Amino acid sequence: MDTEQRTVWKALARSPASIVLMVYTFICVWFVGGLTVFHLYLVGTNQVLHFSPCLPLPLYTVATCGS
């Protein structure tokens, strides 16, 4: 067995690209986790997205919302 002490810091020093990957992965997981918690909060408090199905139409169409 290898008697050399293996540490994360030595491994990172040998492969600097892994630092970039760790930062990128952390940001992605934080973003997805934050959105998940936010949407679970919305579902838990029975809140919904408020949107209007009657969006403004282009000027060349003749249509009214709700007709």
N, C-alpha and C positions, 0 to 999 in steps of 0.2 A: 504494500500500500504506500502511496505517496505521503511522505512526512511533511510536505509543504502545507502550510495553513492556507486553505481556500476561503476567500471572502468575496462578498458581492463587490466590494470596492475594487479589488484586483481584477475581477472579471470585467467591470465597467471600464477600467483603465485600458484593458486590452482591446476592447471593442467600443469605441465612442459612439458608433451608430446605435447601439442598444440604449444609450441615454436618450437619444432623440425618439426612439420607439417607445420608451417608457413614458416620456412626457406626452407624446401624441396619444397613447393609449389612455393615460390618466385623464386627459382633457375629454376624449370621446366618452369614456365611462361616466365622468362627472356630468357631461351634458345629457346623455341618455338617462342617467339615474335621476337627474334633476327634473327632466321632463316627465319621467314616470311618476315621481312623487307628486309633482304638480297636478298631473291628470288624475291620479288617485285621490288627491284632495278635492278636485272638482267633482268627481263621481261621488265621493263620500259625503259632500255637502249638497248634493243634488243640484249642482249648477251646470248650466249648458252654455254652449256658444250662442250668443245672440247675433243673428244675421238676418238680413232682409232679403227675401227671395225676389223682391222687385228691384233689381238693379237698374240703373239708368241705361236705356237702350240707345243705340246710335240714332242720329237725327233722321235717317232715311226710312226707319221703320215706324209704322203706325200701330202702336199697341199700348194698352193701359194695363196697369197692374190690378188684378182682382176682377177683371171683366170676363 
